[in-house]
Amino acid sequence: MSKIPLKIKFFFLIAVGLYTWFYFCLPSKLFNAPTSFVIEDKDGNLLNASIAADGQWRFPYDENVPDKFIKCITTFEDKRFYSHPGVDIIAFSRATLRNVRSKEVVQGGSTLTMQVIRLSRHETKRNIWEKIIESIQSVRLECSYSKKQIMALYASEAPFGSNVVGLDAASWRYFGRSPEKLSWGEMASLAVLPNAPALVHPGKNRQVLLKKRNALLDKLLTNKIIDQSTCYLSKLEPLPGEPVSLPQLAPHLLQRFKQEAQVNKSLPSRSKTTIDINLQKNVIDILNQHHNVLKGNGINNACALVLDVETGNVLAYVGNIYDTKNAELESDVDVIKAPRSPGSALKPILYAAMFSDGMILPNSLVPDIPTQIGGYAPQNFDLGYDGAVPASIALARSLNIPAVKLLQRYKYQRFYDLLKQLGITTLNKPADNYGLSLILGGGEITMWDLAGIYAGMARTLNHQKKNNGVALKEDFHAPNYLVSNKPIKKSADDVINSLDATSIWFAFQAMEEVMRPGEEGLWQEFSSSQQIAWKTGTSFGFRDAWAIGVTPKYVVAVWAGNTDGEGRAGLIGVQTSAPIMFDIFRELPSSKWFSKPANNFAFIPVCRESGFRANIDCPDVDTIMVPKNGYRSPLCPYHKLIHLDPTGIYRVNESCESPSNMIHKSWFVLTPAMEWYYKQKNHDYKPLPSFKPGCEFAETGKQMELIYPVQGAKIYVPLEIDGKRGKTIFTAANRKPGSKIFWHLDDEYIGTTINFHQMAASPSPGKHLLTIVDENGESISREFEILEKEK
């Protein structure tokens, strides 16, 4: 076998070396400059963009280049772009010959491919050696990239004057539109700029730019790319002037996107969102209209979020009133992601959870009386009391005391765990830190999380048929605003035991019955009325006003307030945020109401008057549908059998009436404190009849109750106009008509009351003991403290 000649080996090694150099002469990534962050709506319309980190308006690489630009740029710069291998020998030779004759550079021979290489190398030197390198790398580029990709690289990286890089940025900065929507005259103006970017400077070189553009239009006409009329009309179009502002339709969503992209490096800096641009504009307009009124009361900020229930996709995201001219508004703060006190907005979750567990039925009476629990004394918003109120009405009216008493039964630790399981991410302290105040806004949450939970509840109802009425964790997930994202699917067997579709349905039914603001009770006649389950919330100190509504298709959440936490009188959810929410719902298509539950329900006998599961003494019983676990709810505690004399007027017992003469009757009996308030608003309430005269009193149970003060109360009594300290009003109730109560303060008798049991007194600062005694010797004592200064 003959040996290979040394010369051949030498040439072979040189060839391998040259090939290796040629293969690796092109960087793996041509361009590394920072790009603008850009977000688009679901149809690709620009919502917002930010300037790149190096101060350039440079949109990310876009593989789609408009056909108009391709025709314009190839006609102007590189007419053999689709046929040459990266270097156009004909054009290069012609340019070289002309430059030699002119003894200066009057014509370039660079192809678009070579210009891409030059842009990637950032070289400003123009010499023969640089030209050779560009040519070699251009051929190499053509070996790895398609013509379409090379054109896209050029369109994305070409300079267009000032601090504008790339066709997309140029189109928006000079014409305020996307490249696809530019006319022939506008596109021709942009196509000549990379060759001489300084021409775009307003007030300079305008005639040169005009001449270049028109010359290009004439070439397009000669090449039969455009017709005569198009050429003529295009020449009449104005040249680009001062750069225009880019759309600012979702600045807070852009801010959120940038922050998430910095954490998740896989996110592209240009992304399509799920936003509906028309709805986004309408929501912005609605917020601005209401803000014109709200700011007169010192309410400077508002935000709104609209979700599609089925997907959880964000359809509108307005994080704040956007007014960069007024720094005091702090319009850069995205309130949608800011933890704020939700007020009463969490109450529907508690009611649904208690329905699901069978702890209450939808219309079970819940106590609504002055309450103090371990030093915590909640109050209703109107500072009044109903004595007792059906659970559904308590939810509809957003009464605080019933909610706190229910949470006391449900246990705030358990509710805390449920909220975190459903998607609240901002409860970062232990449950004990929030306590019972959790149900009244004692823990801060974000609108993002809250809207996600409401969407999850609506999704559970929409999926009740396929899921057999159970609530699955896969239906509770955070909202999503990126088209490329998909909700994280959890195991179909991952059930939320504390909720079910039937219980959510009853909670939504109660919320749907709420009177709408400004409708004076006639909201059912509302012109764009649709069934909406909605809830408002007002935080302590009137700092946050919320409204959130849900239909089978949409969730709308609204917040109004001041980002600096300043409270304002009148900053109430139902007055400020609810009208905005309903205006937004007017912009959304109506939908049918949630289907009636088909699983996880039971029919049980319920006491009509108390709403509890009927006991043997309930006179009026209805069989109604309730959540599945309703069968284990408590029996009615308010109906009991009493014994009347033959006239039916007086109560009697065996000591004064023969059992054979007694009339046995079921009677609706509340506790004395509940009765005290209940009968003031329910005039058909019948107190227990008096005992027959001469009949030995043998009543069992409490006949008297001290309503105020509660045990351990700390009371501050303000000074009156004359400088003297005012009086404290003590309140008690006695079930017996005409009864007397004797009042004692620190073992000193201070007065007697008959029927209406209130006593005014002026205790000195410090601790005291109040004792009341009725005619039958029943007594109650309470310790309380009068404060010197308000805490």
C-alpha positions in Angstrom: 0.0 0.0 0.0 1.5 3.3 -1.1 2.0 6.2 1.3 0.1 9.5 0.9 2.5 12.2 -0.3 3.6 14.7 2.3 2.4 17.6 0.1 -1.1 16.2 -0.1 -1.2 15.7 3.7 0.0 19.3 4.1 -2.8 20.7 1.9 -5.3 18.4 3.6 -4.3 19.8 7.0 -4.6 23.3 5.7 -8.0 22.5 4.2 -9.2 21.0 7.5 -7.8 24.0 9.4 -9.5 26.5 7.1 -12.7 24.6 7.3 -12.6 24.5 11.1 -11.8 28.2 11.2 -14.6 28.9 8.7 -17.0 26.8 10.8 -16.2 28.5 14.0 -15.7 32.0 12.7 -19.3 32.9 13.4 -20.2 33.5 17.0 -22.9 31.3 18.4 -25.0 34.3 19.3 -24.6 37.3 17.0 -26.3 39.9 19.1 -26.1 40.3 22.9 -27.4 43.9 23.4 -30.2 44.3 25.9 -33.7 44.6 24.5 -36.8 46.4 25.5 -39.4 44.5 27.5 -42.6 44.3 25.3 -46.0 43.0 26.1 -48.8 42.5 23.6 -52.5 41.6 23.9 -53.9 38.3 22.9 -54.1 39.4 19.3 -50.5 40.8 19.1 -51.4 44.4 19.6 -48.8 46.4 21.6 -49.8 47.2 25.1 -46.6 48.5 26.6 -42.9 48.6 26.1 -39.9 49.8 28.1 -36.6 51.2 26.9 -33.7 48.8 26.9 -31.1 48.9 29.7 -28.6 50.7 27.4 -31.0 53.5 26.6 -32.1 52.2 23.2 -35.5 51.5 21.9 -34.7 48.0 20.7 -37.5 45.5 20.5 -36.6 41.7 20.8 -36.0 39.7 17.7 -39.1 39.2 15.5 -39.1 36.5 13.0 -42.0 38.0 11.1 -41.0 40.8 8.8 -43.7 42.6 6.8 -43.6 41.9 3.1 -43.6 45.7 2.4 -40.4 46.1 4.3 -38.8 43.2 2.5 -39.7 44.6 -0.9 -38.6 48.1 0.1 -35.2 47.2 1.7 -34.2 44.7 -1.0 -35.1 47.2 -3.8 -33.1 49.9 -2.0 -30.2 47.9 -0.6 -29.8 44.4 -2.0 -31.9 43.5 -5.0 -30.1 40.1 -5.4 -30.6 39.3 -1.7 -32.4 36.0 -2.4 -29.8 34.8 -5.0 -26.4 35.6 -3.7 -24.5 33.5 -1.1 -23.9 36.4 1.3 -21.6 38.4 -0.9 -22.9 40.0 -4.2 -19.8 39.9 -6.5 -21.5 42.0 -9.1 -22.5 44.8 -6.7 -19.2 44.6 -5.0 -17.2 45.0 -8.2 -19.4 47.8 -9.5 -19.1 49.7 -6.2 -15.3 49.2 -6.1 -14.9 50.4 -9.7 -17.0 53.5 -9.0 -15.2 54.3 -5.8 -11.8 54.0 -7.5 -12.9 56.4 -10.3 -14.3 58.9 -7.8 -11.3 58.5 -5.4 -13.7 58.3 -2.5 -16.4 56.0 -1.2 -19.6 57.0 -3.1 -21.2 53.6 -3.2 -21.2 50.6 -0.9 -21.2 47.0 -2.1 -22.4 45.4 1.2 -25.3 43.0 1.0 -27.9 42.9 3.8 -26.2 39.8 5.0 -22.9 41.7 5.3 -24.7 44.5 7.1 -26.0 42.0 9.6 -22.4 40.9 10.3 -21.2 44.5 10.5 -23.9 45.3 13.1 -23.0 42.2 15.1 -19.3 43.2 15.2 -19.9 46.8 16.2 -16.9 47.8 14.1 -16.7 51.4 13.0 -13.5 51.0 11.0 -14.0 50.7 7.2 -11.0 49.1 5.5 -10.3 46.2 3.2 -9.4 43.8 6.0 -12.7 44.5 7.7 -14.5 44.0 4.4 -12.8 40.6 4.0 -13.8 39.4 7.4 -17.4 40.6 6.8 -17.5 38.8 3.5 -16.3 35.5 5.0 -18.6 35.6 8.0 -21.5 36.6 5.6 -21.0 33.4 3.6 -20.8 31.5 6.9 -24.0 33.1 8.0 -25.8 32.1 4.8 -24.7 28.5 5.5 -26.5 28.4 8.9 -29.4 30.8 8.6 -32.2 30.9 6.1 -32.8 34.1 4.1 -35.9 34.7 6.1 -33.9 34.5 9.4 -31.2 36.8 8.0 -33.9 39.3 6.9 -35.4 39.2 10.4 -32.0 39.7 12.0 -31.5 42.8 9.9 -35.0 44.2 10.5 -34.4 43.7 14.3 -30.9 45.2 14.6 -30.7 47.9 11.9 -30.3 51.5 13.2 -33.2 53.9 12.5 -31.8 57.1 13.9 -31.6 58.6 17.4 -31.9 55.8 19.9 -34.2 53.6 17.8 -33.0 50.2 16.7 -35.0 47.7 14.7 -38.0 48.0 12.5 -40.6 47.3 15.2 -39.3 50.1 17.5 -39.0 52.5 14.5 -42.5 51.9 13.4 -44.0 52.6 16.8 -41.6 55.5 17.6 -42.1 57.3 14.3 -45.6 56.4 13.3 -47.3 55.0 16.4 -48.3 51.8 14.7 -47.0 48.3 14.2 -45.0 47.6 11.0 -47.8 45.6 9.5 -50.0 48.6 9.4 -47.6 51.0 7.7 -48.3 52.4 4.2 -45.9 52.2 1.3 -44.8 55.8 1.9 -44.2 55.2 5.6 -42.4 51.9 5.0 -40.2 53.5 2.2 -39.2 56.3 4.7 -38.0 53.7 7.2 -36.3 51.5 4.6 -33.8 54.3 3.6 -32.9 55.2 7.2 -30.5 52.4 8.1 -28.3 53.6 5.2 -28.2 57.1 6.8 -29.9 57.1 10.2 -29.1 60.8 10.9 -31.6 61.8 8.2 -34.5 61.3 10.5 -33.5 64.1 12.8 -36.4 66.6 12.8 -35.5 69.9 11.2 -32.4 68.6 9.5 -31.8 66.9 6.2 -35.5 66.7 5.5 -35.1 67.3 1.8 -32.4 64.6 1.5 -34.7 62.1 3.3 -37.6 63.1 1.1 -35.5 62.7 -2.1 -34.3 59.2 -1.0 -37.8 58.1 -0.1 -39.3 59.2 -3.4 -36.4 57.7 -5.3 -37.2 54.4 -3.6 -40.9 54.7 -4.5 -39.9 55.3 -8.1 -37.9 52.1 -8.1 -40.8 50.2 -6.6 -42.9 51.6 -9.4 -40.3 50.6 -12.1 -40.1 47.1 -10.6 -43.9 46.9 -10.8 -44.2 46.3 -7.0 -46.6 49.3 -6.7 -48.7 51.0 -9.2 -48.7 54.6 -10.4 -51.5 55.9 -8.1 -49.9 54.3 -5.1 -46.6 55.8 -5.9 -48.1 59.3 -6.4 -50.1 59.1 -3.1 -47.2 57.7 -1.2 -45.0 60.7 -2.2 -47.7 63.0 -0.6 -47.4 61.4 2.8 -45.5 63.3 5.5 -42.1 62.2 6.6 -41.6 60.9 10.2 -41.2 63.8 12.7 -40.7 63.9 16.4 -40.8 60.4 18.0 -44.2 59.6 19.4 -44.9 57.9 22.8 -45.5 54.2 22.7 -48.8 52.9 24.1 -49.1 52.9 27.9 -52.1 50.6 28.2 -50.7 48.2 30.8 -47.8 49.9 32.6 -48.3 47.9 35.8 -48.6 44.6 34.0 -45.3 45.4 32.2 -43.7 46.2 35.5 -44.9 42.8 36.8 -43.7 41.0 33.7 -40.2 42.6 34.0 -39.9 41.5 37.6 -41.0 38.0 36.8 -38.6 37.8 33.8 -35.7 38.8 36.0 -36.5 35.8 38.2 -37.5 33.4 35.5 -34.7 33.8 32.9 -36.6 31.5 30.4 -39.3 34.2 29.9 -38.7 36.0 26.6 -38.5 39.8 26.9 -41.3 40.1 24.3 -44.5 38.1 25.2 -48.1 37.9 24.2 -50.5 38.3 27.1 -54.1 37.2 27.5 -55.3 40.8 27.7 -58.2 41.9 25.6 -57.0 45.4 24.4 -60.5 46.8 23.9 -61.6 45.7 27.4 -58.4 47.0 28.8 -59.1 50.5 27.3 -62.7 50.4 28.5 -61.6 49.5 32.1 -59.1 52.3 32.1 -61.8 54.8 30.9 -64.2 53.6 33.6 -61.6 54.0 36.3 -60.6 57.4 35.1 -64.2 58.6 35.0 -64.8 57.4 38.6 -61.5 58.8 39.7 -62.6 62.3 38.6 -65.2 62.1 41.4 -63.2 60.1 44.0 -60.2 62.5 44.0 -62.5 65.3 45.2 -62.7 63.3 48.4 -58.9 62.7 48.5 -59.2 59.2 47.1 -56.2 59.1 44.7 -55.9 55.5 43.6 -57.9 52.7 42.2 -57.3 49.4 40.3 -59.3 46.7 38.6 -58.7 43.1 37.5 -60.9 41.1 35.1 -60.5 37.3 34.8 -61.9 34.6 32.6 -63.3 32.0 35.0 -62.6 28.9 33.0 -59.0 29.5 32.1 -58.1 32.0 34.9 -56.7 34.2 32.1 -56.4 37.9 32.8 -58.6 39.9 30.4 -57.9 43.4 31.9 -55.2 44.5 34.3 -55.2 48.1 35.5 -52.9 48.3 38.5 -53.6 51.9 39.3 -54.7 55.2 38.0 -51.8 56.1 35.7 -50.8 59.8 35.9 -47.1 60.3 35.8 -47.5 64.1 35.9 -48.7 64.0 39.5 -46.1 62.3 41.7 -48.3 62.5 44.8 -50.7 60.0 43.3 -48.0 57.3 43.4 -49.4 55.9 40.2 -46.4 53.7 39.7 -47.6 51.4 42.5 -49.3 48.3 41.3 -52.0 47.8 43.8 -53.1 44.5 42.3 -50.0 42.8 43.7 -49.8 44.9 46.9 -51.0 43.3 50.1 -54.0 45.2 51.5 -56.6 44.6 54.1 -59.6 42.9 52.4 -62.2 44.0 54.9 -65.1 41.6 54.6 -64.2 40.1 51.3 -63.3 36.7 52.8 -66.6 36.2 54.5 -68.2 34.1 51.6 -65.3 31.6 51.9 -66.1 31.1 55.7 -69.8 30.8 55.1 -69.3 28.3 52.2 -66.9 26.3 54.4 -69.4 26.1 57.3 -72.2 25.1 54.9 -69.9 22.4 53.6 -69.2 21.0 57.1 -72.8 21.2 58.1 -72.0 23.6 61.0 -74.8 25.9 59.8 -77.6 25.8 57.3 -78.1 28.6 54.7 -80.8 30.3 56.8 -79.8 29.3 60.3 -80.2 32.2 62.8 -76.8 33.6 63.9 -76.5 35.8 67.0 -76.0 39.5 66.4 -75.6 41.1 69.8 -72.8 43.1 71.4 -69.8 40.7 71.7 -66.4 40.6 73.3 -64.1 37.7 72.8 -60.9 37.7 74.7 -60.6 41.4 74.6 -61.7 41.6 71.0 -65.0 43.5 70.5 -66.2 43.5 66.9 -68.9 45.9 65.7 -71.2 46.0 62.7 -70.5 48.7 60.2 -73.8 50.5 61.1 -73.0 50.0 64.8 -76.4 48.4 65.2 -77.6 44.9 66.2 -80.3 42.6 64.9 -80.3 40.2 67.8 -80.5 37.2 65.5 -80.2 37.1 61.7 -80.3 34.3 59.1 -76.8 33.3 57.9 -77.6 34.1 54.3 -78.8 37.6 55.3 -75.8 38.1 57.5 -73.6 37.4 54.5 -75.6 39.5 52.1 -75.5 42.4 54.6 -71.9 41.7 55.5 -72.6 41.8 59.3 -69.4 41.6 61.3 -70.5 40.2 64.6 -72.2 37.1 63.1 -69.1 36.4 61.0 -66.8 36.7 64.0 -69.1 34.4 66.1 -69.1 31.9 63.2 -65.3 32.0 62.9 -65.1 31.4 66.6 -67.0 28.1 66.0 -65.1 27.2 62.9 -61.7 28.1 64.5 -59.5 30.7 63.0 -56.6 28.3 62.8 -58.6 26.1 60.5 -59.8 29.0 58.4 -56.2 30.3 58.1 -55.1 26.9 56.8 -58.0 26.9 54.3 -57.1 30.3 52.9 -53.5 29.2 52.3 -54.7 26.0 50.7 -56.9 28.0 48.3 -54.1 30.3 47.2 -53.6 33.2 49.7 -49.8 33.8 49.6 -49.4 36.8 51.9 -50.4 35.3 55.3 -46.8 35.0 56.5 -47.4 35.2 60.2 -48.8 32.4 62.4 -52.6 32.1 62.7 -52.5 33.3 66.3 -51.2 36.6 65.0 -54.5 37.3 63.2 -56.9 35.5 65.4 -60.6 36.2 64.9 -59.9 39.5 63.2 -58.9 37.5 60.1 -62.5 37.4 58.9 -62.7 41.3 59.1 -59.5 42.1 57.2 -57.0 41.5 60.0 -54.6 39.8 57.5 -53.4 41.5 54.3 -54.0 39.8 51.0 -53.5 40.8 47.3 -56.2 41.3 44.7 -54.4 38.8 42.6 -54.9 36.0 45.2 -58.4 37.0 46.1 -59.6 37.1 42.5 -58.0 33.7 41.9 -60.0 32.2 44.8 -63.3 33.6 43.6 -62.5 32.3 40.1 -61.7 28.9 41.7 -65.1 28.8 43.5 -66.9 29.7 40.2 -64.8 27.1 38.4 -65.9 24.5 41.0 -69.5 25.3 40.3 -69.0 25.1 36.5 -67.3 21.7 36.8 -69.7 20.3 39.4 -71.2 17.8 37.0 -67.9 16.2 35.9 -66.4 16.4 39.4 -69.5 15.0 41.1 -69.9 18.2 43.1 -66.6 18.0 45.0 -64.0 20.9 45.0 -60.7 19.9 43.4 -57.4 21.7 44.0 -56.8 21.8 40.3 -59.6 24.3 40.0 -57.9 26.7 42.5 -54.9 28.3 40.9 -53.4 31.7 40.5 -54.5 33.9 37.5 -52.4 33.8 34.4 -51.6 36.6 32.0 -49.2 35.0 29.5 -50.4 33.1 26.5 -47.4 30.8 26.7 -48.2 29.8 30.3 -50.5 26.9 31.3 -52.1 26.5 34.7 -50.4 24.0 36.9 -52.6 20.9 37.0 -52.8 19.0 40.2 -53.9 15.5 40.8 -57.5 15.0 40.1 -57.8 13.2 43.4 -56.5 16.2 45.3 -59.8 17.2 47.0 -60.5 20.3 49.1 -62.5 18.8 51.9 -63.7 22.1 53.4 -65.6 23.2 50.3 -68.0 21.7 47.8 -70.0 23.0 44.8 -73.4 23.0 46.7 -72.0 25.1 49.6 -70.4 27.5 47.2 -73.7 27.8 45.3 -75.6 28.7 48.5 -73.0 31.3 49.3 -73.2 32.8 45.8 -77.0 32.8 46.0 -76.8 35.0 49.2 -74.3 37.3 47.5 -76.4 37.6 44.4 -79.3 38.9 46.5 -77.4 42.0 47.7 -79.0 45.3 46.7 -76.8 47.1 44.2 -75.5 50.5 45.0 -77.5 53.5 43.8 -80.5 51.4 42.8 -82.6 52.1 45.9 -83.8 48.5 46.0 -84.8 48.3 42.4 -81.6 46.8 41.0 -83.5 43.9 39.5 -84.8 46.4 37.0 -81.3 47.6 36.2 -81.0 48.1 32.4 -77.9 45.9 31.9 -78.8 43.6 34.8 -77.3 40.2 35.0 -77.0 37.8 37.9 -73.8 38.6 39.8 -72.6 37.2 43.1 -70.7 40.1 44.6 -69.1 41.2 47.9 -67.7 44.4 49.1 -65.1 45.0 51.8 -64.0 48.1 53.8 -60.9 47.9 55.9 -60.5 49.4 59.4 -60.0 53.2 59.3 -61.5 53.5 55.8 -58.2 52.8 54.1 -59.3 50.2 51.5 -62.6 49.8 49.6 -63.1 46.6 47.7 -65.7 45.1 45.5 -65.5 41.7 43.8 -68.1 40.1 41.6 -68.4 36.7 39.9 -70.5 35.1 37.2 -70.0 31.7 35.5 -67.7 33.4 33.0 -66.0 36.4 34.7 -64.5 37.7 37.9 -64.2 41.4 38.3 -62.2 42.8 41.3 -62.0 46.5 42.1 -60.1 48.4 44.8 -60.1 52.1 45.7 -58.1 54.0 48.3 -54.7 55.7 48.8 -51.5 53.7 48.3 -50.0 55.6 51.2 -52.7 54.1 53.5 -54.4 57.4 54.3 -58.0 56.7 55.3 -60.9 58.9 54.0 -64.4 59.3 55.2 -66.7 57.7 52.6 -64.1 55.3 51.4 -66.5 52.4 51.6 -66.6 49.4 49.3 -70.3 49.7 48.4 -70.0 53.4 47.6 -66.7 53.7 45.8 -65.7 50.3 44.4 -69.0 48.6 43.7 -70.2 51.2 41.2 -66.9 50.7 39.3 -67.3 47.0 39.3 -70.8 47.1 37.9 -69.7 49.5 35.2 -67.1 47.0 34.2 -69.6 44.2 34.1 -71.6 46.3 31.7 -68.7 45.8 29.3 -68.8 42.0 29.5 -71.2 39.7 27.8 -74.0 38.4 30.0 -74.2 34.7 30.9 -76.6 32.3 32.5 -76.5 31.8 36.2 -74.7 28.8 37.8 -76.6 25.6 37.4 -78.4 24.3 40.5 -76.4 21.7 42.4 -76.8 18.1 41.1 -74.6 16.4 43.6 -73.7 16.5 47.3 -77.0 17.8 48.6 -79.7 16.5 50.8 -83.3 17.3 51.6 -84.0 17.7 55.3 -86.8 19.1 57.4 -85.9 22.7 58.5 -87.6 24.9 61.0 -89.1 27.8 59.0 -88.6 30.4 61.8 -85.1 29.6 62.9 -83.5 28.0 59.8 -82.1 25.2 61.9 -82.8 21.5 61.4 -86.2 21.0 62.8 -86.6 19.5 66.3 -89.7 17.9 67.7 -91.1 21.2 68.9 -90.8 23.2 65.7 -94.4 24.0 64.6 -93.7 25.0 60.9 -91.3 22.7 59.1 -90.1 23.0 55.5 -88.2 20.3 53.6 -85.5 22.0 51.7 -82.3 21.3 49.8 -79.1 21.9 51.8 -75.5 20.9 51.4 -74.8 17.2 51.9 -73.6 17.5 55.5 -76.6 19.5 56.5 -78.1 16.4 58.1 -75.6 16.7 60.9 -76.2 20.4 61.6 -77.6 21.3 65.1 -81.2 20.9 65.9 -83.2 24.1 66.4 -82.3 25.5 69.9 -85.0 28.2 69.9 -88.3 26.3 69.9 -89.4 24.8 73.2 -92.7 23.5 74.6 -94.5 25.8 77.1 -97.6 25.2 79.1 -100.5 27.7 79.1 -103.7 27.9 81.1 -107.1 27.1 79.4 -107.4 30.7 78.2 -104.0 30.5 76.5 -103.0 33.8 78.1 -100.8 32.8 81.0 -98.0 30.3 81.5 -98.7 27.7 84.2 -97.1 24.7 85.8 -98.2 21.8 87.9 -98.3 23.8 91.1 -101.2 25.9 89.9 -102.9 24.1 87.0 -103.9 20.5 86.4 -102.0 19.1 83.4 -105.3 18.0 82.0 -106.3 21.6 81.7 -103.1 22.9 80.2 -102.6 23.9 76.6 -99.2 22.7 75.4 -97.7 25.0 72.7 -94.4 25.3 70.9 -92.8 28.8 71.4 -90.0 30.6 69.6 -87.7 31.8 72.4 -84.5 33.7 72.0 -82.0 34.4 74.8 -82.7 37.7 76.7 -80.0 39.6 74.9 -80.9 38.4 71.4 -84.6 39.0 72.2 -83.8 42.6 73.3 -82.6 43.6 69.8 -84.6 41.1 67.7 -88.0 42.4 68.8 -87.0 45.9 67.9 -86.7 45.0 64.3 -89.2 42.1 64.2 -92.5 43.4 65.6 -94.3 40.1 65.1 -91.9 38.5 67.7 -94.0 37.2 70.7 -92.2 37.2 74.0 -93.0 34.4 76.4 -96.3 34.9 78.2 -96.3 35.9 81.9 -97.0 33.3 84.6 -100.5 33.2 85.9 -100.9 35.3 89.1 -100.5 33.1 92.1 -98.7 30.5 90.1 -95.4 29.5 91.7 -92.6 30.7 89.5 -90.6 27.7 88.4 -89.0 29.0 85.2 -85.7 27.4 84.3 -82.9 29.1 82.4 -81.8 32.7 82.3 -84.5 35.4 82.5 -82.0 38.3 82.6 -78.9 39.2 80.7 -76.4 42.1 81.1 -75.8 43.3 77.5 -73.3 46.1 78.2 -70.6 46.2 79.4 -69.1 42.8 78.6 -66.7 41.1 81.1 -63.4 42.9 81.2 -64.4 45.8 78.9 -62.2 48.8 78.7 -64.3 51.9 78.2 -63.2 55.4 77.3 -65.8 58.1 77.9 -65.1 61.3 76.0 -65.5 64.8 77.4 -68.6 66.8 76.6 -68.7 70.3 75.2 -68.7 71.8 78.7 -65.5 70.0 79.5 -67.1 67.4 81.8 -66.8 63.7 81.2 -69.9 62.1 79.7 -71.9 59.2 81.0 -71.6 55.5 80.3 -74.9 53.8 79.3 -75.2 50.3 80.8 -77.8 48.0 79.2 -79.6 44.9 80.4 -82.6 42.8 79.3 -85.2 40.9 81.3 -87.6 38.5 79.7 -90.4 39.2 82.2 -92.7 42.1 81.2 -92.9 44.8 83.8 -89.8 43.5 85.6 -87.6 45.6 87.8 -83.8 45.6 87.8 -81.8 47.0 90.6 -78.4 48.5 89.6 -75.3 48.6 91.8 -71.9 50.1 91.0 -69.1 48.9 93.3 -71.7 47.6 95.8 -73.4 51.0 95.8 -77.0 51.2 94.7 -77.4 53.6 91.8 -81.0 53.1 90.6 -83.9 50.9 89.4 -85.3 50.4 85.9 -88.6 49.0 84.8 -89.2 47.4 81.3 -86.6 49.5 79.5 -83.4 48.6 81.3 -80.7 51.2 80.7 -78.8 53.1 83.3 -76.5 56.1 82.9 -73.5 56.5 85.2 -70.2 58.4 85.4 -67.7 56.0 87.0 -64.3 57.5 87.7 -61.2 56.2 85.8 -60.1 52.8 87.0 -61.6 49.3 87.6 -65.2 48.8 88.7 -67.8 46.1 89.4 -71.3 46.4 88.1 -74.0 44.2 89.6 -77.7 43.9 88.6 -80.4 42.0 90.5 -84.0 41.4 89.5 -87.1 40.9 91.6 -86.6 37.1 91.7 -83.1 37.4 93.1 -81.3 36.5 89.8 -78.1 38.6 89.7 -75.3 39.2 87.3 -71.9 40.9 88.0 -69.4 42.3 85.5 -65.9 43.8 85.9 -64.9 46.7 83.6 -62.4 49.5 83.5 -62.9 53.2 82.7 -59.9 54.6 80.8 -58.4 58.0 81.5 -57.2 58.4 77.9 -58.4 56.8 74.7 -56.2 54.0 73.5 
